[in-house]
Amino acid sequence: MTEKCILYLSGGVMSGVFGAGILTSLQEKDAYGRIACIYSGSAGAINGAYFLARQSPLGSTIYFEDLTKGFIHPTEIFTGTLQRFWSRYISQISPKKMHNPVDIDYLFDVIINKKPLDTKALQQQPIPLYVKLLDMKKCEIEYKDARRDTLGTLKSSVSAVPYYFPSCNHESIDGDCADPLGLDILLKHHQDEKIIIAFNYTPNLGLRYTVKNTLEGMVASAIYDSRISRLFRAKNNRLIRDIKNAGKNNRILLIYPPKESPTKPSTTNPKKLKTTYEMGKRAANKILEFIE
């Protein structure tokens, strides 16, 4: 009997192009028979959906053909932050009037209309795609199978608060904002299988990352409540712990971009994105060697 592995796909906004490269190569090698299930967060959920619909090459082009313009708006950070605090503490602002540094609605117009995800193919194939979400009522991480309510689940998974203000009352948002890797859940449910983690960041996390998480939590708390701020602050230590524990476990393969990767979460340069994409395609060979 062929041994099957567990695959985890992390998020990272534009850094997700690395994971898209990995999945394109796995699709080309027809590695589906070696995968028991997929766990995913944020951009990894989108990558995983296209992979299971056998559309990875198409989904990958979204990064360097469609999201280089109209998706990331750094100039909206200041105005958007002010609006979020104003709406929470002074006078409510309609979500439709909120300035969003990341335009998730634009992304989903691409996914639905420009480069359509074959949701039927995804729903009919046998491999579960578990999507990491943060339930805002319980303030807890949960995983939902994207084969049910596919587009709704995927949109919640990339609703990256505080960079995107949901246009309606989302009960769940991007779970990566609280737990980027989620190793505890993987080990709890898969005590014997090999686990492969495709992480889209080089794990060099220092003071800058901690400060960034703290500031994001402060702005996010203006949308929801103080509980989410605490989750953001704890994210750095949780991620460092998970990366260390993954490195000590011989059942786990942790793959991430090489240091020379030119892509960051906000990168929109097509040439840089394609370079990181090709790095991901080459990194897939490590996965095939690990599961043999």
C-alpha positions in Angstrom: 0.0 0.0 0.0 1.4 3.4 -1.0 2.1 5.7 2.0 0.3 9.0 1.8 1.5 12.3 3.3 -0.2 15.3 4.8 0.5 18.6 3.0 0.3 22.0 4.7 0.2 25.1 2.5 0.9 28.4 4.2 -0.2 31.9 3.3 1.8 35.1 2.7 -0.1 37.3 0.2 2.3 37.6 -2.9 4.8 35.3 -1.2 2.3 32.6 -1.9 3.8 32.4 -5.4 6.4 30.1 -3.9 3.8 27.6 -2.9 2.1 27.9 -6.2 5.3 26.8 -7.9 5.5 23.8 -5.6 2.0 22.7 -6.5 2.5 23.3 -10.2 5.4 20.9 -10.1 3.5 18.3 -8.0 0.6 18.5 -10.5 3.0 18.0 -13.4 4.4 14.9 -11.6 0.8 13.7 -10.8 1.6 13.4 -7.1 -2.1 13.3 -6.1 -2.0 9.6 -5.2 0.6 10.3 -2.5 -1.5 13.0 -0.7 -4.0 12.0 2.0 -5.3 15.6 2.7 -4.3 19.2 2.5 -4.4 21.8 5.2 -4.1 25.4 4.2 -4.2 29.0 5.2 -4.8 32.3 3.3 -3.0 32.3 -0.1 -2.2 28.6 0.5 -6.0 27.8 0.4 -6.3 29.5 -3.0 -3.2 27.6 -4.3 -4.6 24.3 -2.9 -8.0 24.9 -4.6 -6.4 25.3 -8.0 -4.1 22.4 -7.4 -7.0 20.0 -6.5 -9.0 21.2 -9.5 -5.9 20.4 -11.5 -5.5 24.0 -12.5 -2.2 24.9 -10.8 -0.5 26.4 -13.8 -3.5 28.7 -14.4 -3.9 29.7 -10.7 -0.2 30.4 -10.5 -0.3 33.0 -13.3 -2.7 35.1 -11.1 0.3 36.2 -9.0 2.4 37.6 -11.9 -0.3 38.5 -14.4 -3.3 39.8 -12.5 -2.2 40.8 -9.0 0.7 43.1 -10.0 -1.9 45.9 -10.4 -5.2 46.6 -8.7 -4.6 44.3 -5.7 -2.1 45.8 -3.3 -2.5 49.5 -2.4 0.2 50.6 0.1 -1.0 54.3 -0.1 -4.3 53.2 1.5 -2.7 52.0 4.8 -2.7 55.4 6.6 -6.2 56.4 5.5 -7.6 52.9 6.0 -6.1 52.8 9.6 -7.7 56.1 10.5 -11.0 55.0 9.1 -11.0 51.8 11.2 -10.4 53.6 14.4 -12.9 56.4 13.5 -15.6 53.8 12.7 -15.0 51.9 16.0 -14.7 54.8 18.4 -16.4 57.9 16.8 -18.9 57.3 14.0 -19.5 54.1 12.0 -18.3 54.1 8.4 -19.9 51.8 5.8 -17.6 48.9 4.9 -18.1 49.9 1.2 -16.4 53.2 1.9 -13.5 51.7 3.7 -10.0 52.0 2.1 -8.4 48.6 1.8 -4.6 48.2 1.3 -5.4 44.7 0.0 -8.4 44.3 -2.4 -9.8 40.9 -1.8 -12.9 41.7 -4.0 -10.6 42.3 -6.9 -8.9 38.9 -6.3 -12.2 37.1 -6.3 -13.3 38.8 -9.5 -10.2 37.2 -11.1 -10.9 33.8 -9.5 -14.6 33.8 -10.6 -14.5 35.6 -13.9 -11.0 36.0 -15.4 -9.3 32.7 -14.5 -12.2 30.7 -13.2 -11.6 28.1 -10.5 -13.3 24.8 -11.5 -15.2 24.5 -8.2 -17.0 21.3 -9.5 -13.7 19.6 -10.1 -12.5 20.6 -6.6 -15.7 19.3 -5.0 -15.8 16.0 -6.8 -12.1 14.9 -6.2 -11.4 12.8 -3.0 -8.7 14.8 -1.3 -10.0 17.1 1.5 -8.8 20.7 1.4 -9.0 22.0 5.0 -9.0 25.8 5.2 -7.8 27.5 8.3 -10.2 30.2 9.6 -10.4 32.3 12.7 -13.9 32.1 14.1 -14.6 35.6 15.4 -17.4 34.6 17.8 -15.2 32.1 19.6 -11.9 33.8 18.7 -10.6 30.3 17.9 -9.0 28.6 15.0 -11.1 26.1 13.0 -10.6 24.2 9.8 -13.4 23.9 7.1 -13.5 21.6 4.1 -13.4 23.8 1.0 -15.3 21.2 -0.9 -18.4 22.7 0.8 -19.3 26.4 0.1 -16.0 26.6 -1.8 -15.9 30.3 -2.7 -17.3 31.5 0.6 -14.8 29.5 2.6 -11.9 30.6 0.4 -12.9 34.3 0.6 -13.0 34.1 4.4 -9.6 32.4 4.4 -8.0 35.4 2.6 -9.9 38.1 4.5 -6.7 39.4 5.9 -7.7 41.7 8.7 -6.7 44.6 9.2 -5.7 45.0 5.5 -9.1 44.1 4.3 -12.4 45.3 5.8 -15.0 42.6 5.0 -18.0 44.1 3.1 -20.4 42.1 5.3 -20.3 40.6 8.8 -17.9 37.7 8.3 -18.1 35.2 11.1 -14.6 33.9 10.1 -11.5 35.6 8.7 -8.0 34.6 7.7 -6.7 32.2 10.4 -3.1 32.9 9.5 -3.3 36.2 11.3 -3.4 34.2 14.6 -1.6 31.0 13.8 0.6 31.0 10.7 1.6 27.3 10.9 -0.6 25.5 13.3 1.7 22.5 14.0 -0.2 21.4 17.1 -3.3 20.6 15.1 -1.4 18.7 12.4 0.4 16.6 15.0 -2.8 16.0 17.0 -4.7 14.6 14.0 -1.8 12.9 12.2 0.4 11.1 14.6 2.0 8.6 12.2 1.9 10.1 8.7 4.6 12.2 7.2 3.8 15.9 7.2 5.1 18.3 4.6 4.9 22.1 5.3 5.3 24.5 2.4 6.1 27.7 4.2 6.3 30.8 2.0 8.6 32.9 4.2 12.3 32.4 4.9 12.0 31.8 8.7 14.2 34.7 9.8 11.8 36.3 12.3 13.1 39.2 14.4 12.0 42.4 16.1 10.6 43.9 13.0 8.2 40.9 12.6 7.1 41.3 16.3 6.5 45.0 16.0 4.5 44.4 12.7 2.3 41.8 14.4 1.6 44.1 17.4 0.6 47.1 15.2 -1.6 44.9 13.0 -3.3 43.6 16.2 -4.0 47.1 17.4 -5.7 48.0 14.1 -7.5 44.7 13.9 -9.0 45.3 17.4 -10.6 48.4 16.0 -12.6 46.1 13.7 -13.4 43.4 16.1 -12.3 43.5 19.8 -9.2 43.3 22.0 -9.1 39.5 21.9 -7.7 39.5 18.4 -5.0 42.0 19.4 -3.7 39.4 21.9 -3.7 36.7 19.2 -1.6 38.9 16.9 0.9 39.7 19.7 1.4 36.0 20.5 1.7 35.0 16.8 5.5 35.5 16.6 6.4 33.3 19.6 3.9 30.6 18.4 5.5 30.6 14.9 9.1 30.4 16.2 8.1 27.5 18.5 6.4 25.6 15.6 9.4 26.1 13.2 11.8 24.8 15.9 9.6 21.8 16.7 9.1 21.0 13.0 12.9 21.0 12.5 13.3 18.4 15.3 10.7 15.9 14.0 11.9 13.5 11.3 8.3 12.9 10.2 8.1 16.6 9.1 9.6 18.2 6.0 9.7 22.0 6.2 10.2 23.7 2.9 10.7 27.5 2.5 12.2 29.9 -0.1 15.9 30.3 -0.2 17.4 33.5 1.2 17.9 34.9 -2.3 14.2 34.8 -3.0 13.3 38.4 -4.1 9.6 38.1 -3.2 8.0 39.6 -0.1 4.3 39.7 0.8 3.8 43.1 -1.0 6.0 42.4 -4.1 4.3 43.2 -7.4 7.2 43.0 -9.7 6.4 40.2 -12.2 10.0 39.3 -12.8 10.7 38.8 -9.1 7.4 36.8 -8.7 8.4 34.5 -11.5 11.8 34.0 -10.0 10.3 32.8 -6.7 7.7 30.7 -8.6 10.5 28.8 -10.3 12.2 28.4 -6.9 9.0 26.7 -5.7 8.9 24.4 -8.7 12.4 23.2 -7.9 11.7 22.9 -4.2 9.0 20.3 -5.1 11.7 17.8 -5.8 12.4 17.7 -2.0 8.8 16.6 -1.4 9.0 13.8 -3.9 12.2 12.5 -2.4 10.7 12.8 1.1 7.6 10.7 0.4 9.4 8.0 -1.6 
